[in-house]
Amino acid sequence: MKKITMSLAVLAAFASAVPAQQAAKKTAPKKVAAKVKPAQKAPAPVTIPADAKEISPGYYRWVDPKGQAWTYRKTPFGIMRGPEQKAAAPAPVPTDWTATDAGDSVAFTGPSPFGQKHWTAKKTELNETEAAVWKRAQEAHNTASASTGK
């Protein structure tokens, strides 16, 4: 019981000290000279140029006199403008993959963090990388058989 009374007394002391400290901060304001900034003009709203071509609904392409291509898009927040994105270069064909014919599918072997990985994929369901590796393997097989005369 004595511990509870003591705890309440300490809590009451701290509770009364906090508002007094906050009042002291409010009564002694610091005088700081306000920096006056020159008024800045608001940027002109973006508009779609009259000679811009609509690529798809709400999406426009325009080339400025300097030759820079710009894209404009209508959004719920207004018109967005940005430089035209160049198409990304295709990923290089992995040279450490091998592909062998397995009837209606292709057997692949390639490195992984845990050693060699083996998988098969149907010829009709190859992704871009697998198709490129398969094409390279066929070309290598055709040139090898042509050079041996078989």
C-alpha positions in Angstrom: 0.0 0.0 0.0 2.8 2.3 0.9 4.4 1.6 -2.6 1.2 2.6 -4.4 0.9 5.9 -2.4 4.6 6.7 -3.1 4.1 5.9 -6.9 1.1 8.2 -7.1 2.9 11.0 -5.3 5.8 10.8 -7.8 3.4 10.6 -10.7 1.5 13.7 -9.5 4.8 15.6 -9.2 5.8 14.9 -12.7 2.3 15.6 -14.0 2.3 19.1 -12.5 5.8 19.9 -13.7 5.1 19.3 -17.4 2.4 22.0 -17.8 4.6 24.5 -15.9 7.5 23.8 -18.2 5.3 24.2 -21.3 3.9 27.5 -20.0 7.5 28.7 -19.5 8.2 28.0 -23.1 5.1 29.9 -24.3 5.9 33.0 -22.3 9.4 33.5 -23.6 9.0 33.6 -27.4 12.2 34.0 -29.4 12.4 36.9 -31.7 13.4 35.8 -35.1 13.6 38.1 -38.1 11.3 36.8 -40.8 13.0 36.3 -44.1 11.0 37.8 -46.9 11.0 35.7 -50.1 10.3 37.3 -53.4 7.0 36.3 -54.9 7.4 33.5 -57.3 5.2 33.1 -60.4 3.2 29.9 -60.6 4.3 27.7 -63.5 2.0 27.9 -66.5 -0.4 25.0 -66.7 0.6 22.2 -69.0 -1.5 22.0 -72.2 -1.4 19.5 -75.0 0.0 21.1 -78.2 -2.5 21.4 -81.1 -0.3 19.4 -83.5 0.2 16.5 -81.0 -0.9 13.1 -82.3 -3.1 10.9 -80.1 -1.5 7.5 -79.8 -4.2 6.0 -77.6 -7.1 7.5 -75.6 -5.7 10.2 -73.4 -2.1 9.6 -74.5 -0.4 12.0 -76.9 3.0 12.3 -78.6 4.5 15.5 -79.8 8.0 16.4 -81.2 9.3 19.9 -80.4 11.2 22.1 -82.9 14.5 20.8 -81.5 13.6 17.2 -82.3 12.9 16.1 -78.7 9.8 13.8 -78.5 7.4 14.4 -75.6 4.5 12.4 -74.3 1.4 13.9 -72.8 -1.2 11.9 -70.7 -4.5 13.1 -69.4 -4.9 12.0 -65.7 -7.5 12.8 -63.0 -4.9 15.3 -61.6 -4.3 17.2 -64.8 -2.1 16.7 -67.9 1.3 15.0 -67.3 4.2 15.7 -69.6 7.5 13.8 -69.9 10.2 12.9 -72.4 9.5 9.9 -74.5 11.0 6.7 -73.2 13.3 4.9 -75.4 12.6 1.2 -75.9 14.8 -1.0 -73.6 17.5 -3.1 -75.3 16.7 -6.7 -75.3 18.4 -8.8 -72.7 21.5 -10.7 -74.0 21.1 -14.4 -74.7 22.8 -16.4 -71.9 25.9 -18.1 -73.3 26.1 -20.6 -70.4 22.7 -22.3 -71.1 22.5 -25.4 -73.3 19.4 -26.7 -75.1 18.7 -30.1 -76.6 15.8 -31.4 -78.5 13.4 -33.7 -76.5 10.6 -34.3 -79.1 7.8 -31.8 -78.6 9.8 -30.0 -75.9 13.3 -28.7 -75.3 15.6 -29.7 -72.4 17.6 -26.8 -70.9 20.6 -26.8 -68.6 21.9 -23.6 -67.0 23.7 -22.5 -63.9 22.0 -21.6 -60.6 23.4 -20.6 -57.2 23.1 -24.3 -56.1 24.7 -25.9 -59.1 23.4 -26.9 -62.6 19.7 -26.5 -63.1 17.8 -28.8 -65.6 14.3 -28.1 -66.9 12.2 -28.7 -69.9 9.7 -26.5 -71.7 7.3 -27.3 -74.6 8.4 -25.8 -77.9 5.1 -23.9 -78.1 5.5 -22.4 -74.6 9.1 -21.1 -74.7 9.7 -17.6 -73.2 11.9 -15.1 -75.0 15.2 -16.2 -73.4 14.5 -19.9 -73.9 13.5 -19.3 -77.5 16.7 -17.4 -78.2 18.8 -20.1 -76.6 17.0 -22.8 -78.6 17.5 -20.9 -81.8 21.2 -20.5 -81.1 21.5 -24.2 -80.3 19.7 -25.1 -83.6 22.0 -22.8 -85.6 25.1 -24.3 -83.9 23.8 -27.8 -84.7 23.1 -26.9 -88.4 26.5 -25.3 -88.9 28.3 -28.2 -87.2 26.4 -30.8 -89.4 27.0 -28.8 -92.5 30.8 -28.6 -91.8 31.0 -32.4 -91.2 28.9 -33.2 -94.2 26.2 -35.2 -92.3 
